[in-house]
Amino acid sequence: MRKGYGVYWRRIGGIEKAFLLFVVIYGILYFTGISSLAQSITVLALFITGLLALFRVARRGMRKAIWRLRNRLIAAYLFIAVVPVVLILAMVGLASWVVIGQMAVYLVNKELEHRETTLSRQADGFAAIPMGVPETALGRFERNTRNSFPTVELLITGKRDVRFPENSQITHPPPAWKHASGLIVKKDGNGERLYAWAHAMAAGEEVTILAPIDHELLAGLVPGLGDVTFYPLMGYRKESHVPPKKNALDFEFKGFYPVMVPSWDSPEKENSLLLLVDTRVLTVLSTVFQKLDWTEKLLSWFVVVAILFLLVEMVSLVTGVQLSRSITGAVHELYEGTRHVKEGDFSYRVPVRGNDQLAELTTSFNAMTSNLGRLIVVAKEKERLESELEIAREVQNQLFPKDVPFTKTLELKGVCHPARMVSGDYYDFMALTDHSLAFAIGDVAGKGISAALLMATIQSTMRTQLSSSNGAGLHHLSAARMVSVLNQQLYATTAPEKYATFYFALYEESNHSLTYTNAGHLAPMLLRGADFQMLNSTGTVVGAFPFARYEEKTVLLEHGDILVAYTDGIAEPENAYGEMFGEDRLKDLVVKYSKADSSEIIARSMEAVNQWTGSSELQDDMTMVVVRRI
């Protein structure tokens, strides 16, 4: 027995041991009553270690519970079917809360705006009276505003000074205010307070109307709706006006809406307030729809549907458990078969029972194991080749530029989509000085590893030449000379059939000049306004002829110019009828998306080419560089 306890003690973790130790310590402290502080600290340690121990036990139990396929299928059903339904119901509840809350806020806000409009009209009317304000006008003012605002103050200055009521201490706002109305925050003897107000100036008359906003006025905007306040200026009300609950589903909730209210002292100073409405679901619905009985019936039907839905879910769960049992038997046999295969026993055969799809699966498994022995060598060889290709692809991805050189007047974007694991296309960006950069695009003849290696050679050669400039300006560099050096090195170090088309350009930010050499590459297109200028070849391909000569040309980029360089994987893919995508279609796309981002131009162009071919596999490497003068 002692040996069994020792084994169990060694198997449990450190957290569980700490929990048991704190239990013993707390028991000693509790029965001896030595220190209340020590007992409190021990209880806190017990709580923390107990939670951690419970989490570890639950995790181990979950792992053991879902090890069997049957339990895993049940868990998968819960996550696939039950959890999304619960989330959807939660989303519906949240959306309902937001919508009903905004309904309540809308009702209050609309009524408040209506009453504010009453004050604005009164102020405009007083300002428009040409011969001063008669007593009858004040009487109408009192009658018109009594229902909207129980307390209101009026000040008119100009041809005749008028105060209403006569003992009112109201003053005009600061001169910065002109014609205004709505809500305003004004300081008085008790601090800041919220008012509805209107201010008008016309024909020498200045009119100011102030009506204080309190909880009782807000609660009466929509009778019976509930409590209304502007938080935090007005705080919460002392007496609740929330209507009583009509049934179990008539929940109380709070609607809110942010409001920016200017200050009396300055129109530019604003106060951020929240319009809060405490009400109930049926109160809002009955106010909006005016049919409370229909609303209650709708909620009742909703509960019935929810119960039916829950019953269907329970039936589905039971059915899923039964179906899982019919699956797990055959899967267990397949599991035993896989264990034999893992140990190298390819002669093991799984018993076939029944004539359903699981039986067909068992038969297929037996056929697979019979062929697996002789195919394993081929599979390993293929895996090795794929691994090498993956490594080559990762290496090549590192060769493409990760960052675009920063310039104030030029935006660069390049993308390459290889037709295979590795690409023979090439593009590169490189900063020369703070005000100059170089970029290139090329297309190596062929595909696969050999083309990718030649692409890496081109990049290394060009970057070596650019790095040797040691930050010098473009006046020390020549695009034609650098392409000529590249041609000589490729011809000397590669097979005769290896060559590449190549476009190389140098950009100087001071005068926005673009000096380029086009070695047999598809002519990049320069969009200026609605016209295209083609930057045609200035020499033949690189790597084919040692005696090749190259020229360079210079164009000045204007604001808004877009230069698009691309490889034949963009222009030459064919559709089902043998028609190439062509340069004209690409021009149309560039014009159509000229106002869009450079990434959008590239994405839309490649998407159009893929749709043109109608195939998910690329016919050739697709590479595009977009240069935009900003």
N, C-alpha and C positions, 0 to 999 in steps of 0.2 A: 504493500500500500504506500509506504514512504517512497519507494522507487517511482511509483506512478505519479505521486505529487511532484517529485523532483523533475520528471520528464515534462509535466505540464508547466511547471514554473520556468523551465528553460525555453519552452515553445512560445510563451506569451511575450509580447514586445515590451520595450522600456516604458512606453506610456501607460500600458496596463499595470505594470509593476508600480509605477509612481502613483497611480490612482489607488491601488490597494494599500500602499504605504500611507497615503494621506488619510484613508479611511481608518486605519489603526491609530494614527496620531490624533485624529479628531475624536475617536472614541475615548482615548486616554484623557484628552483635555476636557471633554464634556463631563465625564464621570468624576474627575478630580476637581474641576472648576478652578484650575490654576490661573488662567488669563483669558478674559473675554476677547482681547485684541488678537491673541494667538489663535483663538477659535475662529474669529472672523477671517483671518488670513488663510487658515486651513480650509475653511469653507470655499473661499474664492479659488484656491488651488484645486480643491475637489471638483468644483464646477468646470474649470478649464480642462483639467485632465480627463474628467468624465465625458465632456463633449468630444474631445479628440479620440478617446478610446471608443466611444459609440460610433464615430465616423469610420474608424478603422474596421470595427466589427461589421458595420453595415456594408462597407466596400467589399470585404472578404465574402460576406454572405451573398452579395449580389453576383460576384464573380462565380461562386459555386452554383448559384441558382440558374444562371443563364448559360452554364457550360453545356447542358443538354440542349439539343436542337429544339425539342418540344417547347421548353421554357423560352428559348430565344425567339421562336416564332410568335409566341404569345406577347413577349415584350415588343417585338417588331410591330405587331398589330396595334398594340397600345400607342406606340410612337407614331405609326403611320395613320391610324384612323381616329383614335380617341383624342390624342393630344392636339392635332390640328382642329378638331371640332371644338374642343375646349377653348383654344385660342380664338377661333372664329366667334364663338359665343361671347368671349371676353371683349373682342373687338366690337361686336355689335352693341354690347352693353356700354362700352366707352363712347362709341359714336352716338348712341341714343342720349347718353348723359350730356355730351357736348351740344348736340342739336337742340335738345329741350332747354338746356341752359341758355343757349343763344336766343331761343325763342323768348324766354323770360326777359333777357336783357333787351331784346328788340322791342318788346311791348313797353317796357319802362322808358327806354331811350326815346322811342317814337313819341310817347305822350309828353315827355319832358321837352323835346324839341318843339312840339306843338305849342306848349305854354311859353317857351322862349320866343317863338314867332309872334305871339300875342303882345309881348312886351316890345318887340322890335317894331311892330306896326304902330303901337301907341306912341313910341318915341318919334317915328317918322311923321306921324300925324301932327303931333305938337310942334315939331320943327317946321312944318309946312304952313302953319297958321300965320298969315301975313300981319295981322294987327294985334298980336298978343294973344293970350290964352284966356278965354271967357270962363266964368264960373261953371257954366253948363258943361263945358268940355271936361272940367275936373270931375263933375258928377258922373259923366259917362265913363271916364277913366276908372273911377272907383268901382262902378258896376261891372265893367268889362274885365277887370283884373281880380275881382273878389273871388270868383270860382277857381281861378288858376293859382293865385297866390294870396293866402290870407293876409300876409303882411307885405306891403309894398311902399316904397318911398320914391318921391318925384322931385326933381329940381330942374327949373327952367330959368335961364338967364338970357338977357338980350333986351328986347323992347320992353319986357315986363318980367320982373323977378317973381317966380312962383315956387312955393314949397308945399308939398303935400306928404304927410299932414303938416300943419303949420309949425309944430315943434320938432320937425325932422332935422337931424344934424348932417344930412347927406351933403357931399361936396362933389364937384366935377372931377373926373379922373385927370391924371397928368396930361400935359399938352400932346404927348406922343400918340395918344389915342385919338382916332378920328371916328369914322362910322363903324360901330361894332355892336355885337349882341351875342348872347349865349351864356356860358358859365364863366365865373371869374372868382379868384381867391383874393380876399381883401382882409387886411388886419383891422381889428377893432379892439375894444378894451379887454376882451377875453382871449385875444390871440387871433390866429387866422381863421376865417370862416368862408364858407362857400355861398355864393350868391348867383341868382339868375339876374342878368342885367341887359340894358340896351342903352346905347349912346348914339345920338344923332346931332349933326350940325348942318344948318341950312338958313340962308337969308339972315344972318346975324343972330340966330337963335341957337342955343346949345341946350340939349335935353339929356338928362341922365335919369334912368329908372333903375332902382335896386330892389330885389326881392330875396330875402334870406331863404336858404334851403336847409330844412331840418328833416329829422327822421319821419315825423308825422306827415309832412308834405310828400316825401318820397313814397311812403307806404300808401298814400292815397292816390298816387298817379294811376295805378291800375287797381281798383278796389278788390280786396280779397286775394291779391296775388301773393303777398308775403312781405318780408322785411327787405328794405332797400337802403344802401348806404354807399358813400364814396370813401373808400379806405385808402390811406390811413387818416385823412384829414378829419373825417367825421367819426371815426372809430366805429364800434358796434353799438346798436341800440340797447337800451335797458329793458324795454318791454318787447316781447316777441309778437309779431303780427303774422307768423307762419300759420296757415290754416290747419285744422286738425286732419289727421289721417282718415281717409275714406275706406281703405281696405289694406290688406297686407302688402300689396304691390305699390301703394302710394308712398314712395320713398321721399324723404326730404333731401334736397340737394342744393348746391350753391352755384349759380351762374355768375360769370365774371366777364368784364370787358375793359381793356385799358383805355383811359381817357387822358388827354393832355389838356390841362386847364391853365390859361394865362393868369398872370398876377396883375393886380390893380396898379402896382407901381410901374410896370413896364410891359408893353406887348411882347417883347422878346423873351421875357422870363416865363417859363412854363412849369407847371407842377404835374408830376406823373401820379395819377390816381387810378384806382380800380373801382369800377361800378360793380358792386356785389348785390346779388338778388338771392335771398333765401326763400325757397318756395317748395312746392311738391309737384310730383309728376302729373297727377290728374288735374290739379289746379291750372297748370300751364296748358294742358291739352284741352280742357274744357273752355278756357279763355280763347284759344285759337280756333277750335272747331265748333264751339257753341253747342256741343251735344255730349254731355257728360255720360249719359247712359250708353251711348254707342262706344265711347272710349273705354268704359269699364268692361263692356262685353268683349272689346278687342283684346284687352289685357287678359281676360279669362281664357279666350281662345288661344292666346299665345302660351299660357301655362299648360293648357291641354296638349297643344302641339309639342311643347318641350318635353312633357312626360312621355308622349308616344315616341318621340325621338330617342329618349333615354331607353325605353323598352326595346326599340329596334337595335340600339347599340349593344344592349345586354345579350339579345338573341344572337347578334353577329359575333360577339365574343365567344359564346358557347359553341357556336358553329365552327369558329376558327380553331378552338381547342380540339374539337373532334376531328377536323380535317388534319390538324397537325399530327395527331396520333397515327393517322393512316400513312403519313409521310415518314415519320421518324423511324419506323421499323426498317424500311428499305434503305434509308440513309445510314442507319447503324451498320447494316451489312456492307454498304459502300465504304463506310469508315474503316471497318475491319480490313477491307480490300486495300485501301490506301495505306494502312499500316504495313501490310505485307510488301506493297510496292516500295514504300519508303525504305524498308530493310533490304531491298534488292531482290525480293522473291516475285518475279514476274510470271511464275507458273500458277499462282493462286487464282482461283476463279470464284466469283461471288455467286451464290445460289440464286436462280431466277424463279420468281414466284408471280403468278398472275399473268395477265396479258394487257396491262395498261401501260401508260407512258413510263412509269417507274420501272416496269419490267424491261421495256425497251432501253431505258437508261442503263440498267444492270447489264444487259447484253452488250451494249456499246462499250461499257467499261471493261468487260472481259475481252472484247476485241481490241480495245486500246492497249491493255496490258500485254496481249500477245505480240503486238507490233512495237511496243515501247522499247524492248530490249535492243532491237537493231536500229531504232531511230534515235536512241539517246546520244549516240556519237555525233550524228548529224545535227541534232539540236544543240549540243555543246559547241560545235564548230560555228553554227549560225549565231549563237549567243556571243561567242568571242568576236565575230565580225561586227555584229551590231554594237557591241560595247566599244570597239575601236571607232566605228562611225560616230557613235555618240560623243566619244572623246574628241574626235575631229570637229564635230559640230560645235561643241562647247568652246574648243580652242578658237574656231573661226568666229564665233560670236564675240569673243574677246577682242578680235581684230577690228570689228566695226566700232566707230566712235561712240563712246558712252555719253560725252558731253559736247554740246555745240559751243564753239567759241563765241564769246559775247562781243557784239558790236552794237553801236547805237543806231546804225542805219541799215543793218542787214539782218534778215531772219532766215535761218537755215533749218531744213528738216529733211531727213533721209530715211528710207525704209527699204529693206531687202527681204523678200519672201523666196526662199530656195525651193526649187522643184523637187529636190532630193534632200537627204540629210544634210549635205553640205552644198555650198553654192559656188559658182564660178564668177558671179557678179561681184563688183567692187564699188564701194563709195567711201569717201573719207573727208573729214574736216580737220583743219589744223590752224591754230592761231600762230601768226608770225610775230607781230608786235601788238601793242594795245590798239592800233588803228589799221591793222591789215590781217588778212587771213587767206588761206588757200583751201580749195575743195576740188574733189575729183570724182569721176564715175567711170567705170569700165566694165567690159564684158569679155571674159576669157573664153576662147574657143573650147567647146566641149563641156562636159559636166562631171560631177563626182569629185573623187579625191584629187586627181591630177589637176583639174581646173582650180580647186580650192588652194592647192599648193602654189600654183602660179599666181593666184590672186594674192596670197600672202607675200610672195616675192615682190610683186608690184608695190604693195603697201610699204614693205620694208625699204625698198629703193627710194620711193618718193619721200618718205618720212626722214630717211637719212640725209637726202639732199636738202630738205627744208630745215632740218636741225642744224646742218652745217652753216646756215646763214647767221647763227648766233644772234638772233633778234634784229638783224639788219632790216631796213625798209625794202620795199618792193623794187626800188631802183637798182638794187644789187642782184635781183633775181630775174630770170628769163624763163617764161613758160616753155618756149620752143626749145631752149637749151636743155632744160630739165627733162622734157619728153624725149629728146634725142639721146641723152644719157641713159634713160630707161630703156629705149629701144636697143642700144648697144649691149647693155647688160643682159637683157632677156635673150637676145640672139646668141650671146656667147655662152649662156648657162642653161638653155633649154633645148629641147628637140626641135627640129626644123618645122614640124607641123604645129608647134605651140605658138600662139600669138594671141593678141588681145586688142580690141578697140578701146580707145582711151580718150577721155576729155578731161583737161586740167585747166584750172582758172585761178588767177591771183586777183584779189580785191583790195583796193586802197580806199580807206574810208574818207581821207581828206578831200579827194576829188571825185569819189564814187565811181572810179574807173574799174572795169573788169577786163583783165588781159587774159586771153585764153588760147589754148592750142587744142585742136580737135583732130586726134589721130584715128581717122576712119570710123569714129563713133557716130551713131545716129544723131543728126543735128538737133541740139537742144533748141527749144522754142522760147523766144522772149516775147511775152505779152505786154504791150504798151497801149493802154487804152483799149481799143477793140481790134488792134492790128497786131499781127505776129511777125517777128523777125527771126529767121532761122540762122543759127550759128553753125554754118556748114564746115565741112572738113578743111583743115589746113595741112594735111599730110596723111600718109597711109597708116595702116595698123602698126602697132609696136611688136617687136620680136620676130618679124618675118624677113626683113631685108636690112642688112647692115648699112647700106648706103642711103637709106631713106633720109629725106630732109623735111624739116618741119618749120612752119611759119606760125607766127602769133598775131592775133588781132586784139583790138581794144574797143570796147563799147562803154559808154557812160550810162549808168543806171539812174533813171529818174524815179522820183517818188511814186510808188504804186506799181512799179514794174515787177513782173513775175517771170522768173526764169525756171523752166521745167526741163530737167535732163532725165533720161530714162534709157532702159536697155530694150533689146528686141523682145523680151518677154512681155512687154507692155503693148507694143505696136503690132507684132506679127502672129499672135495666136489666132487660130482659125476656128470658125464655127462648123456646124455639121455640114454645111454646103461648100466648105473649102475657102470661104472668104476671110481675109485677114481683118483684124480689128481696125488697123490703119491709123495713120497720123491725123486725118481729118476728124475722126470721132474723138480722139484725145484732145484736139484743139477745142471742140465743142464743149467737152467736159471742163476744161480749164477756164473757158469763158463763163460757163454756167456757174461755177463755184469760185470765181475769182475773188469775190468778196468774203468768202469763207476762210477759215483757218487753213494753214498749209497742210496740217495733218488731215483735214477734211478733204482737200484736193486729192491727196495721195490715196486715202481710203476709198473715196468714190471712184477714182480711176481704176484701182485694182478690183473693186467690186464689179464695175462695168465689164472689165475683161473676163472675169470669172463667169458672169452671166452670159457673155458673148459665146464662150466656149461650151457652156452647158455641162461642164465636168467639174467634179470636186478636186481632181488632180491637176496641177499646173503643167502646162506643156513646156514651159521654160522658166528659168529664174526670173523673177519680177523685181526690179529695182527702180526706184524713182527718187530724185532729189529735187526739192522745190526751194528756190531762192527768192525771197521777197524783199524789195527795197522799201524800207519803212521811214 
